[in-house]
Amino acid sequence: MFLAADAEPVSVWLDAAGLPSRLVYRSIRYRVIDTPTKLGVDPEWPSGISHPPADVTLAPGWRVTGRAESDDLLVFDLRLTPTGWIAERVFE
């Protein structure tokens, strides 16, 4: 179930390989429990745009599943922006 798409700031910790291992979202700590999946850098344009700009790319990002200490699970699409990490989308 889709929860949010509001680019909320998150704190992300990376492991030695540069992959997300922990994060804090809405003041709740989550531990990454799966292998992070790299997100694409090509934006998905709405079907009504017939000539999207060719030179637009998105920041690097990862899709991860996080488990809170309460055992709640959420899936996060994380992107690194010039001002820090954001949760681009969150799924339940």
N, C-alpha and C positions, 0 to 999 in steps of 0.2 A: 504494500500500500504506500502510495506517495504521500509524504508528509510536508515537505517544504522545498521551496526553490527561491530563497531570498538572499543568497550570498552572505550568510552570517559568518562573522569571523570565528575561527577556531585556532586553538594551539595544537601544533602537530610536532611529535618527536619522531625523528628518523633513526633507523638502525645504521650499522656500519656500511651496509650496501646502499644506503640512500632511500630505503623504502619506509613508508609510515609504519610505526610500531605502536604508538599510543596517540591519543588526542583528547582534548577537552572541548565539549560542545554543550552550550547552555549550562555551564558550571558542573557538568557531569563528566567524570573520567571514563574513557573507553579504551580497552586494549584491543588491538587489531588481531583477529583470530583466523584470518585466511591469508592467502597470498594476494597482495595488492595487484590490481589490474590497471594497466596504464590507460588513461583516457585519451581519446583522439584530440588533435589540435585543430581539426577542420570543423568550423561551426556548422550546425544543422540549420539551414535556412527554411523559413516557412514556405509552403508550396506556392504562395501568391507572389513570391519574389522571382521574377523571370531572369534577371541578370545580377546575381549577387556579386559583390566585389571579390576578385580572385586573390587579393593579397592579404586577406584577413585570417589570422590564426589565433587560437586560444592559448592561454598559458598552460604549462605542463600540469598534469593532474593524475590522480589515482582514485579508483573505486575500491573501497575497503569495507569489510564487515567488522563492526566494533561491538564488544560486549562490555556492559557496565558491571560494576560490583553487584548490582541488584539482579544480574542475569538478563537484563533487557538487551535485545539485539537491534541494532540499526545498521543500515547500509548507507555509506557516505560517498558522495562524489566530491573530492577535495581538489581545489585548484590553488596554485601558488600565484599570488598577485604581487605587484610592486609594494603593497603595504602589508603583506603577510598572507597566511593561508585563509581560505574561505570554504565553507560547506556550500557548494553550489546547488546540490540536491541532497535530500535525505529521504530514505525509504524505510518503512517498518517491515 
